[in-house]
Amino acid sequence: MDRWGRGDPDGFLEICDPDVTYFDPFQQKRLDGLEALKNLYDSLRGKVRIDRYEFVNPKVQLDGDMAVLTFNFDSWTGSDRYYWHTTEVYRRTNQGWRIIHTHWSIPQKG
Protein backbone atom coordinates (compact mmCIF):
# COMPACT_ATOMS: atom_id res chain seq x y z
CA MET A 1 0.00 0.00 0.00
CA ASP A 2 2.96 2.32 0.59
CA ARG A 3 3.94 1.96 -3.07
CA TRP A 4 0.37 2.48 -4.27
CA GLY A 5 0.17 5.69 -2.22
CA ARG A 6 3.20 6.99 -4.14
CA GLY A 7 1.60 6.21 -7.51
CA ASP A 8 3.34 2.85 -8.04
CA PRO A 9 0.86 -0.02 -8.59
CA ASP A 10 3.54 -2.64 -9.26
CA GLY A 11 3.46 -3.98 -5.69
CA PHE A 12 -0.09 -5.18 -6.25
CA LEU A 13 0.60 -6.48 -9.73
CA GLU A 14 3.54 -8.52 -8.42
CA ILE A 15 1.29 -10.50 -6.07
CA CYS A 16 -1.61 -11.03 -8.48
CA ASP A 17 -2.33 -14.33 -10.18
CA PRO A 18 -2.43 -14.27 -14.01
CA ASP A 19 -6.16 -15.16 -13.76
CA VAL A 20 -6.99 -12.33 -11.33
CA THR A 21 -10.44 -10.74 -11.49
CA TYR A 22 -11.12 -7.21 -10.30
CA PHE A 23 -14.17 -5.12 -9.41
CA ASP A 24 -13.79 -1.37 -9.03
CA PRO A 25 -16.59 1.19 -8.50
CA PHE A 26 -15.23 3.29 -11.36
CA GLN A 27 -15.26 0.48 -13.94
CA GLN A 28 -18.37 -0.57 -15.85
CA LYS A 29 -17.63 -4.29 -15.61
CA ARG A 30 -15.31 -6.81 -14.02
CA LEU A 31 -11.74 -6.89 -15.29
CA ASP A 32 -10.45 -10.36 -16.17
CA GLY A 33 -6.79 -11.27 -16.12
CA LEU A 34 -3.51 -9.68 -15.12
CA GLU A 35 -3.08 -7.89 -18.46
CA ALA A 36 -6.43 -6.08 -18.08
CA LEU A 37 -5.56 -5.09 -14.51
CA LYS A 38 -2.12 -3.94 -15.60
CA ASN A 39 -3.69 -1.74 -18.29
CA LEU A 40 -5.97 -0.11 -15.72
CA TYR A 41 -3.17 0.41 -13.23
CA ASP A 42 -0.88 1.81 -15.93
CA SER A 43 -3.52 4.48 -16.61
CA LEU A 44 -3.32 5.44 -12.90
CA ARG A 45 0.44 5.20 -12.55
CA GLY A 46 1.84 8.36 -10.95
CA LYS A 47 -1.64 9.83 -10.38
CA VAL A 48 -2.46 8.31 -6.98
CA ARG A 49 -1.27 9.98 -3.80
CA ILE A 50 -2.11 8.79 -0.32
CA ASP A 51 -0.55 10.66 2.57
CA ARG A 52 -1.80 8.35 5.29
CA TYR A 53 -3.96 5.24 5.51
CA GLU A 54 -5.44 2.79 7.96
CA PHE A 55 -6.70 -0.77 7.61
CA VAL A 56 -9.81 -0.96 9.79
CA ASN A 57 -11.17 -4.26 11.11
CA PRO A 58 -9.10 -6.58 8.89
CA LYS A 59 -10.22 -10.21 8.91
CA VAL A 60 -8.62 -13.24 7.27
CA GLN A 61 -10.64 -16.39 6.67
CA LEU A 62 -8.49 -19.37 5.70
CA ASP A 63 -9.57 -22.66 4.16
CA GLY A 64 -6.76 -24.85 2.84
CA ASP A 65 -5.10 -23.13 -0.11
CA MET A 66 -7.62 -20.26 -0.19
CA ALA A 67 -7.86 -17.17 2.00
CA VAL A 68 -10.22 -14.21 2.05
CA LEU A 69 -9.04 -10.88 3.40
CA THR A 70 -11.68 -8.24 4.14
CA PHE A 71 -11.13 -4.79 5.59
CA ASN A 72 -12.31 -1.23 5.59
CA PHE A 73 -9.72 1.13 4.20
CA ASP A 74 -9.51 4.74 5.31
CA SER A 75 -7.09 7.05 3.51
CA TRP A 76 -6.17 10.71 3.56
CA THR A 77 -4.82 12.95 0.84
CA GLY A 78 -4.21 16.32 2.39
CA SER A 79 -7.32 17.03 4.47
CA ASP A 80 -9.57 14.83 2.29
CA ARG A 81 -10.58 11.48 3.78
CA TYR A 82 -11.76 8.51 1.73
CA TYR A 83 -13.55 5.34 2.85
CA TRP A 84 -13.55 1.97 1.11
CA HIS A 85 -14.78 -1.59 1.62
CA THR A 86 -12.28 -4.14 0.32
CA THR A 87 -12.25 -7.89 -0.30
CA GLU A 88 -9.24 -9.80 -1.60
CA VAL A 89 -9.21 -13.51 -2.29
CA TYR A 90 -5.85 -15.30 -2.23
CA ARG A 91 -4.80 -18.71 -3.49
CA ARG A 92 -1.64 -20.50 -2.38
CA THR A 93 0.46 -21.35 -5.44
CA ASN A 94 3.99 -22.65 -6.02
CA GLN A 95 5.06 -18.97 -6.09
CA GLY A 96 3.35 -18.22 -2.75
CA TRP A 97 0.05 -16.52 -1.98
CA ARG A 98 -1.41 -14.73 -5.00
CA ILE A 99 -4.47 -12.49 -5.30
CA ILE A 100 -7.09 -14.11 -7.51
CA HIS A 101 -9.87 -11.59 -6.89
CA THR A 102 -10.08 -8.01 -5.61
CA HIS A 103 -13.23 -6.00 -4.98
CA TRP A 104 -13.15 -2.31 -3.94
CA SER A 105 -16.38 -0.44 -3.21
CA ILE A 106 -17.38 2.88 -1.74
CA PRO A 107 -19.68 2.58 1.30
CA GLN A 108 -23.10 4.18 1.18
CA LYS A 109 -23.45 7.25 3.35
CA GLY A 110 -26.05 7.24 6.05
CYANA upper distance limits for C-alpha pairs under 8 A (distance plus 0.5 A):
  1 MET  CA      5 GLY  CA      6.61
  1 MET  CA     11 GLY  CA      8.26
  2 ASP  CA      6 ARG  CA      7.14
  3 ARG  CA      7 GLY  CA      7.08
  3 ARG  CA      8 ASP  CA      5.59
  3 ARG  CA      9 PRO  CA      7.12
  3 ARG  CA     10 ASP  CA      8.22
  3 ARG  CA     11 GLY  CA      7.01
  4 TRP  CA      8 ASP  CA      5.32
  4 TRP  CA      9 PRO  CA      5.52
  4 TRP  CA     10 ASP  CA      8.32
  4 TRP  CA     11 GLY  CA      7.80
  4 TRP  CA     12 PHE  CA      8.42
  4 TRP  CA     48 VAL  CA      7.53
  4 TRP  CA     49 ARG  CA      8.20
  4 TRP  CA     50 ILE  CA      8.35
  5 GLY  CA     48 VAL  CA      6.53
  5 GLY  CA     49 ARG  CA      5.29
  5 GLY  CA     50 ILE  CA      4.79
  5 GLY  CA     51 ASP  CA      7.44
  6 ARG  CA     46 GLY  CA      7.58
  6 ARG  CA     48 VAL  CA      6.97
  6 ARG  CA     49 ARG  CA      5.89
  6 ARG  CA     50 ILE  CA      7.29
  7 GLY  CA     44 LEU  CA      7.85
  7 GLY  CA     45 ARG  CA      5.77
  7 GLY  CA     46 GLY  CA      4.56
  7 GLY  CA     47 LYS  CA      6.14
  7 GLY  CA     48 VAL  CA      5.10
  7 GLY  CA     49 ARG  CA      6.52
  8 ASP  CA     45 ARG  CA      6.35
  8 ASP  CA     46 GLY  CA      6.91
  9 PRO  CA     13 LEU  CA      7.06
  9 PRO  CA     41 TYR  CA      6.66
  9 PRO  CA     42 ASP  CA      8.27
  9 PRO  CA     45 ARG  CA      7.07
 10 ASP  CA     14 GLU  CA      6.44
 11 GLY  CA     15 ILE  CA      7.39
 12 PHE  CA     16 CYS  CA      6.95
 13 LEU  CA     34 LEU  CA      8.00
 13 LEU  CA     37 LEU  CA      8.42
 13 LEU  CA     38 LYS  CA      7.45
 15 ILE  CA     97 TRP  CA      7.88
 15 ILE  CA     98 ARG  CA      5.64
 15 ILE  CA     99 ILE  CA      6.64
 16 CYS  CA     20 VAL  CA      6.72
 16 CYS  CA     34 LEU  CA      7.53
 16 CYS  CA     98 ARG  CA      5.58
 16 CYS  CA     99 ILE  CA      5.02
 16 CYS  CA    100 ILE  CA      6.85
 17 ASP  CA     34 LEU  CA      7.39
 17 ASP  CA     98 ARG  CA      5.77
 17 ASP  CA     99 ILE  CA      6.14
 17 ASP  CA    100 ILE  CA      5.96
 18 PRO  CA     33 GLY  CA      6.20
 18 PRO  CA     34 LEU  CA      5.35
 18 PRO  CA     35 GLU  CA      8.31
 18 PRO  CA    100 ILE  CA      8.50
 19 ASP  CA     32 ASP  CA      7.38
 19 ASP  CA     33 GLY  CA      5.10
 19 ASP  CA     34 LEU  CA      6.74
 19 ASP  CA    100 ILE  CA      6.90
 20 VAL  CA     32 ASP  CA      6.77
 20 VAL  CA     33 GLY  CA      5.41
 20 VAL  CA     34 LEU  CA      6.29
 20 VAL  CA     99 ILE  CA      7.03
 20 VAL  CA    100 ILE  CA      4.72
 20 VAL  CA    101 HIS  CA      5.84
 20 VAL  CA    102 THR  CA      8.31
 21 THR  CA     30 ARG  CA      7.25
 21 THR  CA     31 LEU  CA      6.06
 21 THR  CA     32 ASP  CA      5.20
 21 THR  CA     33 GLY  CA      6.42
 21 THR  CA     34 LEU  CA      8.40
 21 THR  CA    100 ILE  CA      6.70
 21 THR  CA    101 HIS  CA      5.21
 21 THR  CA    102 THR  CA      6.99
 22 TYR  CA     30 ARG  CA      6.12
 22 TYR  CA     31 LEU  CA      5.54
 22 TYR  CA     32 ASP  CA      7.19
 22 TYR  CA     37 LEU  CA      7.79
 22 TYR  CA    101 HIS  CA      6.18
 22 TYR  CA    102 THR  CA      5.37
 22 TYR  CA    103 HIS  CA      6.35
 23 PHE  CA     27 GLN  CA      7.79
 23 PHE  CA     29 LYS  CA      7.65
 23 PHE  CA     30 ARG  CA      5.54
 23 PHE  CA     31 LEU  CA      7.10
 23 PHE  CA    102 THR  CA      6.79
 23 PHE  CA    103 HIS  CA      5.11
 23 PHE  CA    104 TRP  CA      6.73
 24 ASP  CA     30 ARG  CA      8.04
 24 ASP  CA    103 HIS  CA      6.68
 24 ASP  CA    104 TRP  CA      5.72
 24 ASP  CA    105 SER  CA      6.94
 25 PRO  CA    104 TRP  CA      7.20
 25 PRO  CA    105 SER  CA      6.04
 25 PRO  CA    106 ILE  CA      7.51
 31 LEU  CA     36 ALA  CA      6.55
 31 LEU  CA     37 LEU  CA      6.98
 32 ASP  CA     36 ALA  CA      6.67
 32 ASP  CA     37 LEU  CA      7.87
 33 GLY  CA     37 LEU  CA      7.00
 34 LEU  CA     38 LYS  CA      6.43
 35 GLU  CA     39 ASN  CA      6.68
 36 ALA  CA     40 LEU  CA      6.94
 37 LEU  CA     41 TYR  CA      6.63
 38 LYS  CA     42 ASP  CA      6.39
 39 ASN  CA     43 SER  CA      6.95
 40 LEU  CA     44 LEU  CA      7.26
 41 TYR  CA     45 ARG  CA      6.54
 44 LEU  CA     48 VAL  CA      7.14
 49 ARG  CA     77 THR  CA      7.05
 50 ILE  CA     75 SER  CA      7.02
 50 ILE  CA     76 TRP  CA      6.43
 50 ILE  CA     77 THR  CA      5.60
 51 ASP  CA     75 SER  CA      8.03
 51 ASP  CA     76 TRP  CA      6.21
 51 ASP  CA     77 THR  CA      5.64
 51 ASP  CA     78 GLY  CA      7.24
 52 ARG  CA     75 SER  CA      6.23
 52 ARG  CA     76 TRP  CA      5.76
 52 ARG  CA     77 THR  CA      7.58
 53 TYR  CA     73 PHE  CA      7.70
 53 TYR  CA     74 ASP  CA      6.07
 53 TYR  CA     75 SER  CA      4.62
 53 TYR  CA     76 TRP  CA      6.71
 54 GLU  CA     73 PHE  CA      6.44
 54 GLU  CA     74 ASP  CA      5.73
 54 GLU  CA     75 SER  CA      6.87
 55 PHE  CA     71 PHE  CA      6.81
 55 PHE  CA     72 ASN  CA      6.48
 55 PHE  CA     73 PHE  CA      5.44
 55 PHE  CA     74 ASP  CA      7.11
 56 VAL  CA     71 PHE  CA      6.34
 56 VAL  CA     72 ASN  CA      5.39
 56 VAL  CA     73 PHE  CA      6.47
 56 VAL  CA     74 ASP  CA      7.76
 57 ASN  CA     71 PHE  CA      6.05
 57 ASN  CA     72 ASN  CA      6.90
 58 PRO  CA     69 LEU  CA      7.47
 58 PRO  CA     70 THR  CA      6.16
 58 PRO  CA     71 PHE  CA      4.77
 58 PRO  CA     72 ASN  CA      7.56
 59 LYS  CA     68 VAL  CA      8.45
 59 LYS  CA     69 LEU  CA      6.17
 59 LYS  CA     70 THR  CA      5.87
 59 LYS  CA     71 PHE  CA      6.92
 60 VAL  CA     67 ALA  CA      7.12
 60 VAL  CA     68 VAL  CA      6.05
 60 VAL  CA     69 LEU  CA      5.05
 60 VAL  CA     70 THR  CA      7.15
 61 GLN  CA     67 ALA  CA      5.98
 61 GLN  CA     68 VAL  CA      5.62
 61 GLN  CA     69 LEU  CA      7.10
 62 LEU  CA     66 MET  CA      6.52
 62 LEU  CA     67 ALA  CA      4.85
 62 LEU  CA     68 VAL  CA      7.05
 63 ASP  CA     67 ALA  CA      6.64
 65 ASP  CA     91 ARG  CA      6.07
 65 ASP  CA     92 ARG  CA      5.41
 65 ASP  CA     93 THR  CA      8.41
 66 MET  CA     89 VAL  CA      7.75
 66 MET  CA     90 TYR  CA      6.15
 66 MET  CA     91 ARG  CA      5.11
 66 MET  CA     92 ARG  CA      6.87
 67 ALA  CA     89 VAL  CA      6.30
 67 ALA  CA     90 TYR  CA      5.55
 67 ALA  CA     91 ARG  CA      6.97
 68 VAL  CA     87 THR  CA      7.54
 68 VAL  CA     88 GLU  CA      6.31
 68 VAL  CA     89 VAL  CA      5.01
 68 VAL  CA     90 TYR  CA      6.71
 69 LEU  CA     87 THR  CA      6.24
 69 LEU  CA     88 GLU  CA      5.62
 69 LEU  CA     89 VAL  CA      6.78
 69 LEU  CA     90 TYR  CA      8.34
 70 THR  CA     85 HIS  CA      8.26
 70 THR  CA     86 THR  CA      6.13
 70 THR  CA     87 THR  CA      4.98
 70 THR  CA     88 GLU  CA      6.92
 71 PHE  CA     85 HIS  CA      6.77
 71 PHE  CA     86 THR  CA      5.93
 71 PHE  CA     87 THR  CA      7.24
 72 ASN  CA     83 TYR  CA      7.72
 72 ASN  CA     84 TRP  CA      6.14
 72 ASN  CA     85 HIS  CA      5.19
 72 ASN  CA     86 THR  CA      6.53
 73 PHE  CA     83 TYR  CA      6.34
 73 PHE  CA     84 TRP  CA      5.49
 73 PHE  CA     85 HIS  CA      6.80
 73 PHE  CA     86 THR  CA      7.53
 74 ASP  CA     81 ARG  CA      7.49
 74 ASP  CA     82 TYR  CA      6.16
 74 ASP  CA     83 TYR  CA      5.26
 74 ASP  CA     84 TRP  CA      6.95
 75 SER  CA     81 ARG  CA      6.15
 75 SER  CA     82 TYR  CA      5.72
 75 SER  CA     83 TYR  CA      7.21
 76 TRP  CA     80 ASP  CA      5.99
 76 TRP  CA     81 ARG  CA      4.98
 76 TRP  CA     82 TYR  CA      6.78
 77 THR  CA     81 ARG  CA      7.13
 83 TYR  CA    106 ILE  CA      6.96
 83 TYR  CA    107 PRO  CA      7.40
 84 TRP  CA    104 TRP  CA      7.14
 84 TRP  CA    105 SER  CA      6.20
 84 TRP  CA    106 ILE  CA      5.36
 84 TRP  CA    107 PRO  CA      6.66
 85 HIS  CA    104 TRP  CA      6.33
 85 HIS  CA    105 SER  CA      5.71
 85 HIS  CA    106 ILE  CA      6.67
 85 HIS  CA    107 PRO  CA      6.95
 86 THR  CA    102 THR  CA      7.91
 86 THR  CA    103 HIS  CA      6.19
 86 THR  CA    104 TRP  CA      5.21
 86 THR  CA    105 SER  CA      7.05
 87 THR  CA    101 HIS  CA      8.43
 87 THR  CA    102 THR  CA      6.24
 87 THR  CA    103 HIS  CA      5.65
 87 THR  CA    104 TRP  CA      7.22
 88 GLU  CA     99 ILE  CA      7.11
 88 GLU  CA    100 ILE  CA      8.13
 88 GLU  CA    101 HIS  CA      6.12
 88 GLU  CA    102 THR  CA      4.96
 88 GLU  CA    103 HIS  CA      6.96
 89 VAL  CA     99 ILE  CA      6.21
 89 VAL  CA    100 ILE  CA      6.17
 89 VAL  CA    101 HIS  CA      5.53
 89 VAL  CA    102 THR  CA      6.98
 90 TYR  CA     97 TRP  CA      6.53
 90 TYR  CA     98 ARG  CA      5.76
 90 TYR  CA     99 ILE  CA      4.89
 90 TYR  CA    100 ILE  CA      6.05
 90 TYR  CA    101 HIS  CA      7.69
 91 ARG  CA     97 TRP  CA      6.03
 91 ARG  CA     98 ARG  CA      5.94
 91 ARG  CA     99 ILE  CA      6.99
 91 ARG  CA    100 ILE  CA      7.03
 92 ARG  CA     96 GLY  CA      6.00
 92 ARG  CA     97 TRP  CA      4.84
 92 ARG  CA     98 ARG  CA      6.83
 93 THR  CA     97 TRP  CA      6.46
 93 THR  CA     98 ARG  CA      7.39
